[in-house]
Amino acid sequence: MDRGWKQSERAHARDVGTERIPVTGERHGADFVAGLFAYQLKVRATVPGYLMTWLDGICQTAATSQRIGVVVLNQPHRPRRKALVILRWADWVALHGEPRDECGAPM
């Protein structure tokens, strides 16, 4: 039986025009790769609410000028180069992906 997390990895990989890497000991933590990027997908029942609030807010602001909302998250005294960038998957795919339908065909 195909697990939910495996189905999610497969679907997200297809969104960016690639396939999920099977767990064979060779993927070194990457669930899928495409172009310059190696992806590790995490599916969690809960995500900190403040992150979603921040992202929703900046996305609404950005939409008024046809821009993409991005949250940059860092910790005090942590180098800027280590800050996290958070944006919606649909926006990421629009910028970097190759949209495909459920069967893997280009949309």
Backbone as CSV, one residue per row, in Angstrom:
resi,resn,N_x,N_y,N_z,CA_x,CA_y,CA_z,C_x,C_y,C_z
1,MET,0.836,-1.185,0.000,0.000,0.000,0.000,0.881,1.250,0.000
2,ASP,0.501,2.219,-0.799,1.248,3.461,-0.926,0.916,4.400,0.229
3,ARG,1.907,4.770,0.995,1.716,5.663,2.146,1.425,7.091,1.696
4,GLY,0.743,7.857,2.562,0.411,9.243,2.248,1.623,10.109,1.997
5,TRP,2.675,9.936,2.797,3.874,10.765,2.615,4.543,10.451,1.284
6,LYS,4.483,9.208,0.873,5.084,8.817,-0.404,4.275,9.415,-1.560
7,GLN,2.960,9.408,-1.435,2.098,10.020,-2.448,2.380,11.524,-2.551
8,SER,2.576,12.172,-1.394,2.886,13.607,-1.393,4.216,13.882,-2.072
9,GLU,5.224,13.086,-1.768,6.531,13.259,-2.411,6.395,13.121,-3.926
10,ARG,5.639,12.118,-4.361,5.446,11.879,-5.786,4.744,13.080,-6.454
11,ALA,3.680,13.564,-5.825,2.918,14.679,-6.399,3.744,15.961,-6.453
12,HIS,4.459,16.261,-5.385,5.294,17.469,-5.368,6.416,17.371,-6.401
13,ALA,7.013,16.204,-6.528,8.066,16.019,-7.529,7.530,16.285,-8.921
14,ARG,6.346,15.779,-9.211,5.747,15.995,-10.536,5.471,17.473,-10.791
15,ASP,5.131,18.204,-9.740,4.879,19.649,-9.895,6.077,20.382,-10.492
16,VAL,7.274,19.902,-10.209,8.479,20.563,-10.718,9.133,19.750,-11.840
17,GLY,8.372,18.813,-12.414,8.808,18.115,-13.603,9.785,16.975,-13.382
18,THR,9.730,16.332,-12.219,10.643,15.231,-11.956,9.904,14.099,-11.258
19,GLU,10.620,13.122,-10.784,10.027,11.988,-10.090,10.645,11.836,-8.710
20,ARG,9.923,11.222,-7.832,10.390,10.923,-6.477,11.557,9.941,-6.547
21,ILE,12.549,10.154,-5.686,13.683,9.235,-5.608,13.306,8.120,-4.633
22,PRO,13.356,6.867,-5.063,13.025,5.770,-4.145,14.020,5.709,-2.985
23,VAL,13.575,5.190,-1.868,14.447,5.047,-0.706,15.284,3.781,-0.908
24,THR,16.505,3.987,-1.408,17.402,2.865,-1.670,18.741,3.041,-0.967
25,GLY,18.863,4.112,-0.187,20.117,4.408,0.483,21.011,5.327,-0.320
26,GLU,20.573,5.727,-1.507,21.389,6.568,-2.379,20.918,8.015,-2.445
27,ARG,19.808,8.334,-1.815,19.269,9.672,-2.007,19.784,10.692,-1.013
28,HIS,20.425,10.277,0.041,21.071,11.174,1.013,20.129,12.269,1.512
29,GLY,18.916,11.910,1.822,17.962,12.859,2.384,17.107,13.593,1.370
30,ALA,17.435,13.523,0.091,16.646,14.217,-0.929,15.477,13.330,-1.353
31,ASP,14.288,13.894,-1.339,13.104,13.164,-1.786,12.944,13.246,-3.302
32,PHE,13.381,14.391,-3.881,13.397,14.562,-5.330,14.338,15.708,-5.660
33,VAL,14.837,15.718,-6.885,15.729,16.779,-7.338,15.229,17.291,-8.678
34,ALA,15.438,18.575,-8.908,15.060,19.196,-10.175,15.908,20.440,-10.367
35,GLY,16.566,20.527,-11.497,17.406,21.692,-11.772,18.464,21.869,-10.697
36,LEU,18.555,23.068,-10.163,19.542,23.390,-9.126,19.151,22.903,-7.741
37,PHE,17.954,22.370,-7.595,17.399,22.153,-6.266,17.286,20.685,-5.883
38,ALA,17.579,20.408,-4.628,17.323,19.109,-4.015,16.260,19.352,-2.951
39,TYR,15.180,18.606,-2.992,14.035,18.831,-2.124,13.900,17.733,-1.077
40,GLN,13.545,18.135,0.125,13.123,17.199,1.155,11.758,17.683,1.627
41,LEU,10.744,16.886,1.408,9.373,17.259,1.746,9.035,16.800,3.155
42,LYS,8.430,17.680,3.935,7.938,17.334,5.263,6.443,17.615,5.285
43,VAL,5.666,16.612,5.618,4.217,16.763,5.748,3.902,16.628,7.227
44,ARG,3.355,17.668,7.819,3.073,17.689,9.247,1.631,18.119,9.485
45,ALA,1.027,17.544,10.500,-0.353,17.891,10.848,-0.443,19.328,11.345
46,THR,0.605,19.797,11.992,0.592,21.164,12.495,1.834,21.914,12.038
47,VAL,1.628,23.161,11.730,2.687,24.095,11.375,2.465,25.302,12.276
48,PRO,3.529,25.913,12.790,3.309,27.072,13.656,2.354,28.092,13.023
49,GLY,1.299,28.401,13.734,0.268,29.299,13.221,0.786,30.655,12.810
50,TYR,1.780,31.161,13.545,2.315,32.480,13.205,2.961,32.489,11.825
51,LEU,3.557,31.382,11.401,4.144,31.346,10.066,3.075,31.504,8.992
52,MET,1.972,30.797,9.170,0.894,30.886,8.194,0.268,32.281,8.201
53,THR,0.143,32.876,9.382,-0.394,34.237,9.483,0.514,35.220,8.763
54,TRP,1.816,35.119,9.007,2.767,36.008,8.331,2.708,35.825,6.820
55,LEU,2.692,34.565,6.380,2.689,34.301,4.947,1.396,34.776,4.296
56,ASP,0.263,34.515,4.928,-1.010,35.004,4.385,-0.993,36.521,4.263
57,GLY,-0.467,37.192,5.278,-0.435,38.663,5.271,0.417,39.220,4.143
58,ILE,1.628,38.707,3.984,2.494,39.240,2.933,1.989,38.844,1.552
59,CYS,1.356,37.694,1.442,0.791,37.297,0.149,-0.349,38.223,-0.259
60,GLN,-1.173,38.621,0.687,-2.250,39.567,0.387,-1.680,40.912,-0.032
61,THR,-0.672,41.382,0.684,-0.039,42.658,0.347,0.597,42.579,-1.043
62,ALA,1.333,41.509,-1.299,2.033,41.355,-2.567,1.068,41.255,-3.746
63,ALA,-0.056,40.602,-3.548,-1.021,40.390,-4.629,-1.568,41.704,-5.185
64,THR,-1.618,42.734,-4.362,-2.150,44.017,-4.838,-1.272,44.636,-5.919
65,SER,-0.020,44.194,-6.031,0.873,44.707,-7.071,1.454,43.571,-7.918
66,GLN,0.715,42.468,-8.028,1.119,41.302,-8.819,2.520,40.797,-8.458
67,ARG,2.781,40.726,-7.176,4.049,40.200,-6.693,3.809,38.922,-5.892
68,ILE,4.879,38.247,-5.552,4.816,37.021,-4.766,5.254,37.330,-3.346
69,GLY,4.446,36.908,-2.380,4.775,37.125,-0.978,5.816,36.132,-0.488
70,VAL,6.779,36.639,0.260,7.858,35.821,0.798,8.083,36.226,2.249
71,VAL,8.237,35.245,3.132,8.627,35.495,4.516,10.087,35.069,4.647
72,VAL,10.912,35.940,5.194,12.301,35.610,5.501,12.393,35.526,7.022
73,LEU,12.817,34.371,7.516,12.847,34.111,8.956,14.282,33.866,9.392
74,ASN,14.696,34.571,10.415,16.035,34.399,10.944,15.998,34.463,12.461
75,GLN,17.090,34.105,13.101,17.228,34.179,14.550,18.231,35.269,14.894
76,PRO,18.117,35.848,16.096,19.088,36.873,16.502,20.517,36.319,16.431
77,HIS,21.407,37.143,15.938,22.838,36.824,15.862,23.178,35.698,14.897
78,ARG,22.221,35.260,14.125,22.477,34.220,13.119,22.805,34.932,11.812
79,PRO,23.807,34.487,11.066,24.159,35.153,9.809,22.974,35.204,8.843
80,ARG,22.858,36.312,8.134,21.766,36.475,7.161,21.756,35.351,6.146
81,ARG,22.911,34.859,5.765,22.986,33.815,4.748,22.331,32.518,5.198
82,LYS,22.053,32.371,6.493,21.410,31.169,7.009,19.918,31.357,7.281
83,ALA,19.376,32.521,6.942,17.948,32.779,7.125,17.129,31.847,6.236
84,LEU,15.910,31.584,6.646,14.993,30.735,5.882,14.084,31.594,5.014
85,VAL,13.773,31.103,3.836,12.852,31.772,2.919,11.625,30.883,2.805
86,ILE,10.450,31.462,3.073,9.205,30.704,3.066,8.251,31.354,2.069
87,LEU,7.759,30.551,1.134,6.738,31.032,0.216,5.801,29.885,-0.105
88,ARG,4.699,30.202,-0.737,3.715,29.175,-1.060,4.233,28.283,-2.185
89,TRP,3.921,26.998,-2.083,4.359,26.027,-3.079,3.898,26.420,-4.478
90,ALA,2.671,26.897,-4.610,2.159,27.286,-5.931,3.004,28.405,-6.535
91,ASP,3.451,29.332,-5.717,4.315,30.412,-6.209,5.678,29.863,-6.619
92,TRP,6.217,28.943,-5.813,7.496,28.320,-6.144,7.409,27.593,-7.491
93,VAL,6.346,26.811,-7.671,6.176,26.050,-8.904,6.024,26.996,-10.089
94,ALA,5.302,28.094,-9.902,5.136,29.061,-10.987,6.494,29.634,-11.422
95,LEU,7.400,29.787,-10.483,8.723,30.327,-10.793,9.719,29.272,-11.270
96,HIS,9.635,28.054,-10.718,10.688,27.066,-10.933,10.214,25.710,-11.420
97,GLY,8.934,25.532,-11.547,8.452,24.185,-11.839,7.982,24.006,-13.255
98,GLU,7.624,22.791,-13.533,7.021,22.415,-14.789,5.716,21.743,-14.433
99,PRO,4.619,22.510,-14.369,3.350,21.936,-13.932,2.947,20.716,-14.751
100,ARG,2.492,19.671,-14.036,2.038,18.431,-14.664,0.738,18.028,-14.011
101,ASP,-0.056,17.268,-14.744,-1.315,16.784,-14.189,-1.060,15.555,-13.321
102,GLU,-2.121,14.947,-12.808,-2.019,13.795,-11.894,-1.298,12.604,-12.527
103,CYS,-1.330,12.504,-13.851,-0.685,11.384,-14.549,0.742,11.700,-14.953
104,GLY,1.196,12.920,-14.674,2.552,13.298,-15.008,2.709,13.994,-16.345
105,ALA,1.603,14.232,-17.027,1.655,14.914,-18.328,1.721,16.423,-18.115
106,PRO,2.483,17.137,-18.977,2.532,18.610,-18.862,1.134,19.208,-18.953
107,MET,0.892,20.247,-18.191,-0.424,20.904,-18.201,-0.424,22.071,-19.152
